[in-house]
């Protein structure tokens, strides 16, 4: 969305807001009216008044009359028709003046339009957001970054005006009412997002009555209402706390397993590349990193705001909190690490004991997602089902009693950001080697959590915005990957092609790390694959099963 006079980003008529279309129509109409009066006045003066006028003289008189600044030397007129024409020009000039002040001039000085609907661009296959109780700016920035058209309905007038003034496509109204939904062009919408607590069901039902083909996604704080919402027609019920808890658990336990009975771990290493705010990789596209085109290194996977991508897309940008999995010979990885000052490289970890700070919806999701062979200890300030230790996670004695000294990972899911940051700092001071994964609410606290000692941080605001953006495209918002497996498989189906050619055209879910030939592992991307070779393939559980049963390359 843009201001009334901002046409810099307009590429087509659809990009114009209602008020911009009104402005263009106003200018066009005004020009037409003045030209019409000029021609009629010029003709009347010559035929009725017997006074030969130039068009420029007539144009000047028309403008003077419509703006009520005077009539020049033409007054008075002798014929009734010319007097009637002049009176008509006077009245239309006054009407146009009031219209200009009311609709165009006053809003420019007030910065808020009298009707926020006028600031909306034309809509089709867009997203209607019926309330959003989190940071609206984070969500709307993400939608605009991805080029997703939307309308946000906010029931608070001042907040709607603030968002509209900041350039977002927001209107004020009650999303439960038919009138407000129609103002948001619900009939042309593709997706409705509701985040209104107890009103989610009412908003969804009202919208579906107007558009039966509408997809609906609802945000809830608890999974207890999922069944009820799905029954009334909600396609996707998303609990951000639960999903983020699952993603933290996936990140904590996603490991890389090597084929048994080989010395592969001695020839090829897997390292995690941690991108931080001061890293030279920050903001860099994957394809521009020093290891993307390295002949002996393979970029296996990456976590982008909790989303595991295997392999990452070359256009993905590395932002703080990105974690990449790099495979290759130890010497090649060491060579690259020397060029990446400010970027952490570490070996992958297998966690056996995890402390979970906070046993709410998010904490329970962490425990449920962790593998059964991982020992967990949950700590919460209140005693209820699923709590192993009652205590303040901001107290070092509580963390020590929870077994932090022996734990391999700490997952922080407390609701208060201040408590979460304190817990991160205390845990790091008590155990330098533990991996700390934390959830914060405010996007601005992510950097603070890293400074306090966290290894991986997810913001509810940013993660929720990304989840909803994926929902727009109909993608699964739950990443079920718990392990990245590496296997040796027959190379015959890919014989005659090089490693980089195969990886460039591979489907999401697997990547070739190297070739086993005569007892050696070849990782140069230009290596031509032979019939007698064995491939070293990394992939998700599902894709590796397809390789194992021979269907992946068929």
JOZIQUI-V907930 format. One record per residue. N is the residue number from 1. RES is the residue in one small letter. PHI is phi as a letter, one per 40 degrees, with the letter a starting at -180 (999 if undefined). Layout:
# JOZIQUI-V907930
N,RES,PHI ; N,RES,PHI
This chain:
# JOZIQUI-V907930
1,x,999 ; 2,x,b ; 3,x,c ; 4,x,c ; 5,x,c ; 6,x,c ; 7,x,b ; 8,x,c ; 9,x,c ; 10,x,c ; 11,x,b ; 12,x,a ; 13,x,d ; 14,x,c ; 15,x,c ; 16,x,c ; 17,x,c ; 18,x,c ; 19,x,c ; 20,x,c ; 21,x,c ; 22,x,c ; 23,x,c ; 24,x,c ; 25,x,c ; 26,x,c ; 27,x,c ; 28,x,c ; 29,x,c ; 30,x,c ; 31,x,c ; 32,x,c ; 33,x,c ; 34,x,c ; 35,x,c ; 36,x,c ; 37,x,c ; 38,x,c ; 39,x,c ; 40,x,c ; 41,x,c ; 42,x,c ; 43,x,c ; 44,x,c ; 45,x,c ; 46,x,c ; 47,x,c ; 48,x,c ; 49,x,c ; 50,x,g ; 51,x,b ; 52,x,c ; 53,x,b ; 54,x,c ; 55,x,c ; 56,x,c ; 57,x,c ; 58,x,c ; 59,x,d ; 60,x,c ; 61,x,c ; 62,x,c ; 63,x,c ; 64,x,c ; 65,x,c ; 66,x,c ; 67,x,c ; 68,x,f ; 69,x,c ; 70,x,i ; 71,x,b ; 72,x,g ; 73,x,c ; 74,x,c ; 75,x,c ; 76,x,c ; 77,x,b ; 78,x,c ; 79,x,c ; 80,x,d ; 81,x,c ; 82,x,c ; 83,x,c ; 84,x,c ; 85,x,c ; 86,x,c ; 87,x,c ; 88,x,c ; 89,x,c ; 90,x,c ; 91,x,c ; 92,x,c ; 93,x,c ; 94,x,c ; 95,x,c ; 96,x,c ; 97,x,c ; 98,x,c ; 99,x,c ; 100,x,c ; 101,x,c ; 102,x,c ; 103,x,b ; 104,x,b ; 105,x,c ; 106,x,d ; 107,x,d ; 108,x,c ; 109,x,c ; 110,x,c ; 111,x,g ; 112,x,b ; 113,x,c ; 114,x,c ; 115,x,b ; 116,x,c ; 117,x,d ; 118,x,c ; 119,x,c ; 120,x,c ; 121,x,c ; 122,x,c ; 123,x,b ; 124,x,a ; 125,x,f ; 126,x,b ; 127,x,b ; 128,x,b ; 129,x,b ; 130,x,c ; 131,x,g ; 132,x,a ; 133,x,c ; 134,x,b ; 135,x,c ; 136,x,c ; 137,x,c ; 138,x,c ; 139,x,c ; 140,x,c ; 141,x,c ; 142,x,c ; 143,x,c ; 144,x,c ; 145,x,c ; 146,x,c ; 147,x,g ; 148,x,c ; 149,x,c ; 150,x,a ; 151,x,b ; 152,x,b ; 153,x,b ; 154,x,b ; 155,x,c ; 156,x,c ; 157,x,c ; 158,x,c ; 159,x,c ; 160,x,c ; 161,x,c ; 162,x,c ; 163,x,c ; 164,x,c ; 165,x,c ; 166,x,c ; 167,x,h ; 168,x,c ; 169,x,c ; 170,x,b ; 171,x,b ; 172,x,c ; 173,x,i ; 174,x,c ; 175,x,c ; 176,x,c ; 177,x,c ; 178,x,c ; 179,x,c ; 180,x,c ; 181,x,c ; 182,x,c ; 183,x,c ; 184,x,c ; 185,x,f ; 186,x,c ; 187,x,c ; 188,x,c ; 189,x,c ; 190,x,b ; 191,x,a ; 192,x,b ; 193,x,b ; 194,x,b ; 195,x,a ; 196,x,b ; 197,x,g ; 198,x,c ; 199,x,c ; 200,x,d ; 201,x,c ; 202,x,c ; 203,x,c ; 204,x,c ; 205,x,c ; 206,x,c ; 207,x,c ; 208,x,c ; 209,x,c ; 210,x,c ; 211,x,a ; 212,x,c ; 213,x,c ; 214,x,c ; 215,x,c ; 216,x,b ; 217,x,b ; 218,x,b ; 219,x,c ; 220,x,b ; 221,x,c ; 222,x,b ; 223,x,c ; 224,x,c ; 225,x,c ; 226,x,d ; 227,x,c ; 228,x,c ; 229,x,c ; 230,x,c ; 231,x,c ; 232,x,c ; 233,x,h ; 234,x,c ; 235,x,c ; 236,x,a ; 237,x,b ; 238,x,b ; 239,x,b ; 240,x,d ; 241,x,c ; 242,x,c ; 243,x,c ; 244,x,c ; 245,x,c ; 246,x,c ; 247,x,c ; 248,x,c ; 249,x,c ; 250,x,c ; 251,x,c ; 252,x,c ; 253,x,b ; 254,x,c ; 255,x,b ; 256,x,b ; 257,x,b ; 258,x,c ; 259,x,c ; 260,x,c ; 261,x,g ; 262,x,b ; 263,x,b ; 264,x,d ; 265,x,c ; 266,x,c ; 267,x,c ; 268,x,b ; 269,x,b ; 270,x,b ; 271,x,b ; 272,x,c ; 273,x,b ; 274,x,c ; 275,x,c ; 276,x,b ; 277,x,c ; 278,x,c ; 279,x,c ; 280,x,c ; 281,x,c ; 282,x,d ; 283,x,g ; 284,x,c ; 285,x,c ; 286,x,d ; 287,x,c ; 288,x,c ; 289,x,c ; 290,x,c ; 291,x,c ; 292,x,c ; 293,x,b ; 294,x,c ; 295,x,c ; 296,x,b ; 297,x,b ; 298,x,b ; 299,x,c ; 300,x,c ; 301,x,a ; 302,x,a ; 303,x,b ; 304,x,b ; 305,x,f ; 306,x,g ; 307,x,c ; 308,x,c ; 309,x,b ; 310,x,b ; 311,x,c ; 312,x,c ; 313,x,c ; 314,x,d ; 315,x,c ; 316,x,c ; 317,x,b ; 318,x,c ; 319,x,b ; 320,x,d ; 321,x,g ; 322,x,c ; 323,x,b ; 324,x,b ; 325,x,b ; 326,x,b ; 327,x,b ; 328,x,i ; 329,x,c ; 330,x,d ; 331,x,c ; 332,x,c ; 333,x,c ; 334,x,c ; 335,x,c ; 336,x,c ; 337,x,c ; 338,x,c ; 339,x,c ; 340,x,b ; 341,x,c ; 342,x,g ; 343,x,b ; 344,x,c ; 345,x,b ; 346,x,a ; 347,x,c ; 348,x,c ; 349,x,b ; 350,x,b ; 351,x,c ; 352,x,b ; 353,x,b ; 354,x,b ; 355,x,c ; 356,x,b ; 357,x,c ; 358,x,h ; 359,x,b ; 360,x,c ; 361,x,d ; 362,x,c ; 363,x,c ; 364,x,c ; 365,x,c ; 366,x,c ; 367,x,c ; 368,x,c ; 369,x,c ; 370,x,c ; 371,x,d ; 372,x,c ; 373,x,c ; 374,x,c ; 375,x,c ; 376,x,b ; 377,x,b ; 378,x,c ; 379,x,b ; 380,x,a ; 381,x,c ; 382,x,b ; 383,x,c ; 384,x,a ; 385,x,d ; 386,x,g ; 387,x,c ; 388,x,c ; 389,x,a ; 390,x,c ; 391,x,i ; 392,x,c ; 393,x,c ; 394,x,c ; 395,x,b ; 396,x,d ; 397,x,c ; 398,x,c ; 399,x,c ; 400,x,c ; 401,x,c ; 402,x,c ; 403,x,g ; 404,x,c ; 405,x,c ; 406,x,c ; 407,x,c ; 408,x,c ; 409,x,a ; 410,x,b ; 411,x,b ; 412,x,b ; 413,x,b ; 414,x,c ; 415,x,c ; 416,x,c ; 417,x,c ; 418,x,c ; 419,x,c ; 420,x,c ; 421,x,c ; 422,x,c ; 423,x,c ; 424,x,c ; 425,x,c ; 426,x,c ; 427,x,c ; 428,x,c ; 429,x,c ; 430,x,c ; 431,x,a ; 432,x,c ; 433,x,c ; 434,x,c ; 435,x,c ; 436,x,b ; 437,x,b ; 438,x,b ; 439,x,b ; 440,x,b ; 441,x,c ; 442,x,c ; 443,x,d ; 444,x,c ; 445,x,c ; 446,x,c ; 447,x,c ; 448,x,c ; 449,x,c ; 450,x,c ; 451,x,c ; 452,x,c ; 453,x,h ; 454,x,c ; 455,x,c ; 456,x,a ; 457,x,b ; 458,x,b ; 459,x,c ; 460,x,d ; 461,x,c ; 462,x,c ; 463,x,c ; 464,x,c ; 465,x,c ; 466,x,c ; 467,x,c ; 468,x,c ; 469,x,c ; 470,x,c ; 471,x,c ; 472,x,d ; 473,x,c ; 474,x,g ; 475,x,c ; 476,x,c ; 477,x,c ; 478,x,b ; 479,x,c ; 480,x,c ; 481,x,c ; 482,x,b ; 483,x,a ; 484,x,b ; 485,x,b ; 486,x,b ; 487,x,b ; 488,x,b ; 489,x,a ; 490,x,c ; 491,x,c ; 492,x,d ; 493,x,c ; 494,x,b ; 495,x,d ; 496,x,g ; 497,x,b ; 498,x,c ; 499,x,d ; 500,x,c ; 501,x,c ; 502,x,c ; 503,x,c ; 504,x,c ; 505,x,b ; 506,x,c ; 507,x,c ; 508,x,c ; 509,x,h ; 510,x,a ; 511,x,a ; 512,x,c ; 513,x,c ; 514,x,a ; 515,x,b ; 516,x,c ; 517,x,a ; 518,x,f ; 519,x,g ; 520,x,b ; 521,x,b ; 522,x,b ; 523,x,b ; 524,x,c ; 525,x,c ; 526,x,c ; 527,x,c ; 528,x,c ; 529,x,c ; 530,x,b ; 531,x,d ; 532,x,c ; 533,x,c ; 534,x,b ; 535,x,c ; 536,x,b ; 537,x,b ; 538,x,b ; 539,x,a ; 540,x,c ; 541,x,d ; 542,x,c ; 543,x,c ; 544,x,c ; 545,x,c ; 546,x,c ; 547,x,c ; 548,x,c ; 549,x,c ; 550,x,g ; 551,x,b ; 552,x,c ; 553,x,b ; 554,x,c
